Amino acid sequence: MNKNINSPEFNDNRKYDYSNFSTEDRVEYSLITELIPEQSKVIDLGCGNGSLMKLLERKNCTTTGIELSESGVEVCRSKALNVIKGGIDSSLPFTENEFDFSVCNVTIQMVMYPEILIQEMKRISGKQIVSFPNFGFFKNRFEFLFSGGMPESMLFGYKWYNTGHIHQLSIKDFYELVNRVEGLRILEMKFVKTNSIIKNLLMEKFPNLFLILPVFLMEKISL
């Protein structure tokens, strides 16, 4: 049996333990790396075990990571990655525009202050990449409508009371947050395509209903 770090059977996403999960291959990694040119200076916020950072290093990018989990920091440092232990939703120890790109991959829904996270990403980098599970997905809507309880389709085996996903959001919610923060422009929204033309068309035309995992590319703009 392949162990999945995101399964409550093998881990707790309120306090990840990366000791037995030194690498991870996620479907959205290829989308993120495609958005970042070679030799870019990148910070990965909530970098986990550093798998994405290692992929970016193959593009000769200079990477820095921040990770709250002690085991995640240890795994990253064992790979000779430059990683700082700490949270990502408070003032970050970097100067304005210190990075070309800041990345927050499937972590924004797990922090206490998502708005501060986005504000700090805007401050420290010219471009920002954010991905998250879209809680507006149609299966969640049907499940809530017919069961009256917290949808579990995208809790990945967890319950509402034991998941680290404390700020579930939809694509519509994310647009609202970006507008609230101000000074950011969404350039592109990417997603992993399937072999079905119909599914791909539905995800493109109605993303808030049919997309599971959007990947947003943004840039800082002058107000």
Secondary structure as the mmCIF struct_conf table of DSSP 4:
data_model
#
loop_
_struct_conf.conf_type_id
_struct_conf.id
_struct_conf.beg_label_comp_id
_struct_conf.beg_label_asym_id
_struct_conf.beg_label_seq_id
_struct_conf.end_label_comp_id
_struct_conf.end_label_asym_id
_struct_conf.end_label_seq_id
TURN_TY1_P TURN_TY1_P1 ILE A 5 ASN A 6
BEND BEND1 SER A 7 SER A 7
TURN_TY1_P TURN_TY1_P2 PRO A 8 PHE A 10
TURN_TY1_P TURN_TY1_P3 ASN A 13 ARG A 14
BEND BEND2 LYS A 15 LYS A 15
TURN_TY1_P TURN_TY1_P4 SER A 19 ASN A 20
TURN_TY1_P TURN_TY1_P5 VAL A 27 GLU A 28
HELX_RH_AL_P HELX_RH_AL_P1 TYR A 29 LEU A 35
BEND BEND3 ILE A 36 ILE A 36
TURN_TY1_P TURN_TY1_P6 GLU A 38 GLN A 39
STRN STRN1 LYS A 41 LEU A 45
TURN_TY1_P TURN_TY1_P7 GLY A 46 GLY A 46
TURN_TY1_P TURN_TY1_P8 GLY A 48 ASN A 49
BEND BEND4 GLY A 50 GLY A 50
HELX_RH_AL_P HELX_RH_AL_P2 SER A 51 GLU A 57
TURN_TY1_P TURN_TY1_P9 ARG A 58 ASN A 60
STRN STRN2 THR A 62 GLU A 67
BEND BEND5 LEU A 68 LEU A 68
HELX_RH_AL_P HELX_RH_AL_P3 GLU A 70 SER A 78
TURN_TY1_P TURN_TY1_P10 LYS A 79 ALA A 80
STRN STRN3 VAL A 83 LYS A 85
BEND BEND6 GLY A 86 GLY A 86
BEND BEND7 ILE A 88 SER A 90
BEND BEND8 PRO A 93 PHE A 94
TURN_TY1_P TURN_TY1_P11 GLU A 96 ASN A 97
STRN STRN4 PHE A 99 ASN A 105
BEND BEND9 VAL A 106 VAL A 106
HELX_RH_3T_P HELX_RH_3T_P1 ILE A 108 MET A 110
BEND BEND10 VAL A 111 MET A 112
HELX_RH_AL_P HELX_RH_AL_P4 PRO A 114 ILE A 124
STRN STRN5 SER A 125 SER A 131
STRN STRN6 ASN A 134 ASN A 134
TURN_TY1_P TURN_TY1_P12 PHE A 135 GLY A 136
HELX_RH_AL_P HELX_RH_AL_P5 PHE A 138 SER A 147
BEND BEND11 GLY A 149 GLY A 149
TURN_TY1_P TURN_TY1_P13 SER A 153 GLY A 157
TURN_TY1_P TURN_TY1_P14 TRP A 160 ASN A 162
BEND BEND12 GLY A 164 GLY A 164
BEND BEND13 HIS A 167 HIS A 167
STRN STRN7 LEU A 169 LEU A 169
HELX_RH_AL_P HELX_RH_AL_P6 ILE A 171 VAL A 181
BEND BEND14 GLY A 183 GLY A 183
STRN STRN8 LEU A 184 LYS A 190
BEND BEND15 ASN A 195 ASN A 195
HELX_RH_AL_P HELX_RH_AL_P7 ILE A 197 LYS A 205
HELX_RH_AL_P HELX_RH_AL_P8 PRO A 207 PHE A 210
BEND BEND16 ILE A 212 LEU A 213
STRN STRN9 VAL A 215 LYS A 220
#
